Amino acid sequence: MEAYENNLSIKAWAEEDRPREKLGAQGRRSLSDAELIAILIGSGSRNESAVELSKRILHHYDNDLNKLGKASIAELSKFKGIGEAKAISIIAALELGRRRGDTETKVPETIQGSKSAYQVLRRHLVDLPHEEFWLLLLSRSCKLIAKELISKGGLSGTIADPKIIFHIALQHQASSIILAHNHPSNNLKPSQDDINLTKKLYNAGKILDINVVDHLIIGDNGYYSFSDEGLL
């Protein structure tokens, strides 16, 4: 993390670099992404305003807020002029924006197919730098009983222990379950390991009379359904 001296307050910025005043006078929609981030940053330096610093950060992430939203505190702190506190402010604001988008879509109480399962799981599995494996537990009428995080992994995989999965299903007296995990690479094509695991769990479920109705692979921009593709 680099210290940055001689920070300038917003009041000392040039007129065109005062996003707070612009927001107050013209409304939030009038501000660019860089200007909104500049408000979070709060101060620039003698050589660079907060707006210019924000533009530099956005340029690094291809002006893509989704990419910026995945950045860690350590990554953002590498930018000269961004310390830990400013990095945390940026991450918190982008996470709030993501959660707002999630709440605009009502979570279904009954799972009627892959789309409704995706609506339940999306908020947990997008924008993650690692893999996670989740489980949806359903009643006989396909009502959502619970959702459970089974495991967290690395960039290339996570462990889904059948004993844990079916122990949880039996505890909740679930009639059926939906498996789900994310691919941080956003490649939605199932690996051979994904296919083998799904078959293994499907066959184990038949013995226990717990139906494995789907397995979703989730990326930032969509999902793959084993059921929709005829693999279950």
C-alpha positions in Angstrom: 0.0 0.0 0.0 1.4 3.4 -0.9 1.0 6.5 1.2 0.0 9.6 -0.6 0.8 13.0 0.7 -0.7 16.5 0.0 -4.2 15.2 -0.5 -6.6 17.9 -1.7 -10.1 18.2 -0.3 -13.1 18.3 -2.7 -13.5 22.0 -2.0 -10.0 22.6 -3.5 -10.8 20.8 -6.8 -11.4 22.6 -10.0 -15.1 23.4 -10.7 -15.5 20.6 -13.2 -14.0 18.1 -10.7 -16.6 18.6 -8.0 -19.0 15.6 -8.4 -20.7 16.2 -5.0 -21.9 19.6 -6.2 -22.9 18.2 -9.6 -24.9 15.5 -7.9 -26.7 18.1 -5.7 -27.4 20.4 -8.6 -28.1 18.0 -11.5 -29.0 14.7 -9.8 -27.3 11.3 -9.5 -28.0 10.3 -13.1 -25.9 13.2 -14.4 -22.6 11.7 -12.9 -20.3 9.4 -14.8 -19.1 6.2 -13.1 -15.7 7.9 -12.5 -17.4 10.9 -10.7 -19.5 8.5 -8.5 -16.3 6.6 -7.5 -14.6 10.0 -6.9 -17.2 10.8 -4.3 -16.4 7.6 -2.5 -12.6 8.3 -2.7 -13.2 11.8 -1.3 -9.8 13.3 -2.1 -7.2 13.3 -4.9 -3.6 14.6 -4.7 -1.6 17.6 -5.8 -1.0 15.9 -9.2 -4.3 14.1 -9.7 -7.9 14.8 -8.8 -10.1 12.0 -7.4 -12.0 12.0 -10.7 -8.7 11.4 -12.6 -7.7 8.7 -10.2 -11.1 7.1 -10.6 -10.8 7.2 -14.4 -7.4 5.5 -14.1 -8.9 2.7 -11.9 -11.8 2.2 -14.3 -9.5 2.1 -17.3 -7.5 -0.7 -15.6 -10.7 -2.7 -15.3 -11.8 -2.0 -18.9 -14.4 0.5 -17.7 -16.4 -2.5 -16.5 -18.0 -2.2 -13.1 -18.6 -5.9 -12.9 -14.8 -6.5 -13.1 -14.2 -3.7 -10.6 -16.7 -5.3 -8.3 -14.6 -8.4 -8.1 -11.4 -6.5 -7.0 -10.0 -7.2 -3.6 -8.8 -4.7 -1.0 -5.2 -5.7 -1.8 -5.7 -5.1 -5.6 -7.3 -1.7 -5.2 -4.7 -0.6 -2.7 -2.0 -1.0 -5.3 -3.2 2.1 -7.1 -1.2 5.1 -6.0 -3.6 7.3 -4.0 -5.9 4.4 -2.8 -5.3 3.2 0.7 -7.2 0.4 2.6 -10.0 2.7 3.7 -10.7 4.0 0.2 -10.5 0.5 -1.2 -13.1 -0.7 1.3 -15.4 2.2 0.5 -15.3 1.3 -3.2 -15.9 -2.4 -2.5 -18.8 -1.7 -0.1 -20.5 0.6 -2.5 -20.3 -1.8 -5.4 -21.6 -4.7 -3.2 -24.6 -2.6 -2.1 -25.3 -1.9 -5.8 -25.1 -5.6 -6.5 -27.5 -6.5 -3.6 -29.9 -3.8 -4.8 -30.1 -5.5 -8.2 -30.7 -8.8 -6.4 -33.6 -7.5 -4.4 -35.4 -6.1 -7.4 -36.0 -9.8 -8.4 -38.3 -11.5 -6.0 -37.0 -14.8 -4.8 -39.5 -17.5 -5.7 -40.9 -19.7 -2.9 -41.6 -22.6 -5.3 -38.9 -23.9 -7.6 -40.6 -24.6 -11.0 -37.6 -25.1 -13.2 -34.0 -24.0 -13.7 -34.8 -20.3 -14.0 -36.4 -20.0 -10.6 -33.6 -22.1 -9.1 -31.1 -19.6 -10.7 -33.0 -16.7 -9.2 -32.5 -18.1 -5.7 -28.8 -19.0 -6.2 -27.6 -16.1 -8.4 -27.0 -13.7 -5.5 -24.7 -16.2 -3.8 -22.7 -17.4 -6.7 -21.9 -14.5 -9.0 -18.8 -12.3 -8.8 -16.9 -14.9 -6.7 -13.2 -15.4 -7.3 -13.5 -19.0 -6.1 -15.8 -21.9 -6.5 -18.7 -22.7 -4.1 -21.1 -25.6 -4.0 -24.7 -25.0 -2.9 -27.7 -27.1 -2.3 -31.4 -26.3 -2.6 -33.7 -28.5 -0.6 -37.3 -28.9 -1.8 -40.5 -30.3 -0.5 -42.7 -32.8 -2.3 -44.6 -29.8 -3.8 -41.3 -28.2 -4.9 -41.5 -25.5 -2.2 -38.1 -24.2 -1.2 -37.3 -25.5 2.3 -33.7 -24.3 2.6 -30.5 -23.4 0.8 -27.2 -24.6 2.1 -23.6 -23.8 1.4 -21.8 -27.2 1.1 -18.2 -26.1 0.5 -15.8 -23.5 -0.7 -12.9 -24.1 -3.0 -10.3 -22.5 -5.1 -10.2 -21.2 -8.6 -10.5 -24.6 -10.3 -12.8 -26.6 -8.0 -14.5 -27.4 -4.7 -15.4 -30.6 -2.9 -19.0 -31.8 -2.8 -19.1 -34.7 -0.3 -22.2 -36.9 -1.0 -22.4 -37.9 2.7 -22.7 -34.3 3.7 -25.2 -33.5 1.0 -27.6 -36.3 1.8 -27.1 -35.9 5.5 -28.4 -32.3 5.1 -31.2 -33.4 2.8 -32.4 -36.1 5.4 -32.2 -33.6 8.2 -34.6 -31.3 6.3 -36.7 -34.2 5.2 -36.3 -33.0 1.6 -38.1 -34.8 -1.2 -35.7 -33.5 -3.8 -32.6 -31.4 -4.2 -30.9 -29.1 -6.7 -27.2 -29.0 -6.9 -25.3 -25.8 -7.9 -21.8 -24.5 -8.2 -20.2 -21.6 -9.9 -17.4 -21.3 -12.5 -15.3 -18.2 -11.8 -14.0 -18.5 -15.3 -17.6 -17.9 -16.6 -17.2 -21.0 -18.8 -20.5 -22.7 -18.2 -19.6 -26.0 -19.9 -19.6 -28.8 -17.4 -16.3 -30.6 -16.9 -16.1 -34.4 -16.9 -15.7 -34.2 -13.1 -19.0 -32.2 -12.9 -20.7 -34.8 -15.0 -19.4 -37.7 -13.0 -20.3 -36.1 -9.7 -23.8 -35.4 -10.9 -24.4 -39.0 -12.0 -23.0 -40.2 -8.7 -25.3 -38.0 -6.6 -28.3 -38.8 -8.9 -27.8 -42.5 -8.3 -27.3 -42.1 -4.6 -30.5 -40.1 -4.4 -32.5 -42.8 -6.1 -31.4 -45.2 -3.3 -32.5 -42.8 -0.6 -35.7 -41.7 -2.4 -34.4 -38.2 -2.7 -34.6 -37.0 -6.3 -31.7 -34.9 -7.7 -33.8 -32.8 -10.1 -31.0 -30.5 -11.5 -27.5 -29.3 -11.3 -26.8 -25.7 -12.2 -23.4 -24.3 -13.2 -23.6 -20.5 -12.6 -21.5 -17.7 -14.1 -21.7 -14.0 -13.9 -23.9 -13.8 -17.0 -26.0 -16.9 -17.0 -26.2 -20.6 -16.1 -26.1 -24.1 -17.4 -28.8 -26.6 -16.4 -28.1 -30.3 -16.5 -31.9 -30.9 -16.6 -32.5 -28.5 -19.4 -29.7 -30.1 -21.4 -31.1 -33.6 -20.9 -28.3 -34.8 -18.7 -30.7 -35.7 -15.8 
